[in-house]
Amino acid sequence: MTTSTVPDIGQTVPDFSLRGPGGQRVSLSEYRGKKHVVVVFFPLAFSPVCSHQLPEIEREIRRFEALEAVVLGVSVDSHYANEAFARALGISFPLLSDFDRATSQAWGILIPEKFYSGRALFVVDKQGRLAHREVSPTTAEIPSNAAVLAALERLA
């Protein structure tokens, strides 16, 4: 398995179509021209750091929405596990299943030896270009919501 590199700022990001709540497919491209997208890669559902990170994002959800953004969480877990995880944490934004790891690989954040993604926050503008990225150096470190909100404010 080869791993791609993380997209550069201004670059068009790889599209994805992943299963979310109820097994429904959610595609990044469906938001093109309509909304900015905050893509949250998290390693594993029900892990301690993810159980802290996602509620922090949920607490800011109204601010993201006010800046014309939707939030999509992505992990390598099944859509069933992600749905249960979201329900347990009271998460309103969709958690999507990258079960085959293709999206994590295409975005350059798959950790091949662990077979799950790193932890990262990306802001994709309405044209599908990367406007902000923060990839944590370890899966124990949580990227900054404040930096994401600042990036979205610059796009407004």
FENHUFEN-V116363 format. One record per helix or strand of 2 or more residues. SS is the DSSP state (~ for helix, > for strand). FROM is the first residue (numbers start at 1). TO is the last residue. If there is no record, write none. Layout:
# FENHUFEN-V116363
SS:FROM:TO  SS:FROM:TO
This chain:
# FENHUFEN-V116363
>:17:19  ~:21:23  >:25:27  ~:28:31  >:36:41  ~:48:59  ~:61:66  >:69:75  ~:79:89  >:95:97  ~:102:106  >:110:111  >:116:117  >:120:124  >:129:135  ~:145:155
